[in-house]
Amino acid sequence: MFAFAAQMSMGTSWRGGVAGGAAGNAVDRARHGAVTDFVDLYRGDRRRCDAGSGMVMIGPCPASSPPQAGLP
């Protein structure tokens, strides 16, 4: 992962994400003895969504995107 990220033009901002994820895993392991990778949300007897997947799918979507020049 580090080799791939180093080739990308993201600068050094990715390191904060890696450090934050590692810190979160350490806290989970210390408090619960295991790492929580996702949280299921339930309403009644039906599972409504997986919160982690929802954030991954919705997060990159802009609220509105301006038209791009040169594209139909």
Rosetta blueprint (number, residue, H / E / L):
1 M L
2 F H
3 A H
4 F H
5 A H
6 A H
7 Q H
8 M L
9 S L
10 M L
11 G L
12 T L
13 S L
14 W H
15 R H
16 G H
17 G H
18 V H
19 A H
20 G H
21 G H
22 A H
23 A H
24 G H
25 N H
26 A H
27 V H
28 D H
29 R H
30 A H
31 R H
32 H H
33 G L
34 A L
35 V L
36 T L
37 D L
38 F L
39 V L
40 D E
41 L E
42 Y E
43 R E
44 G L
45 D L
46 R E
47 R E
48 R E
49 C E
50 D E
51 A H
52 G H
53 S H
54 G H
55 M H
56 V H
57 M H
58 I H
59 G L
60 P L
61 C L
62 P L
63 A L
64 S L
65 S L
66 P L
67 P L
68 Q L
69 A L
70 G L
71 L L
72 P L
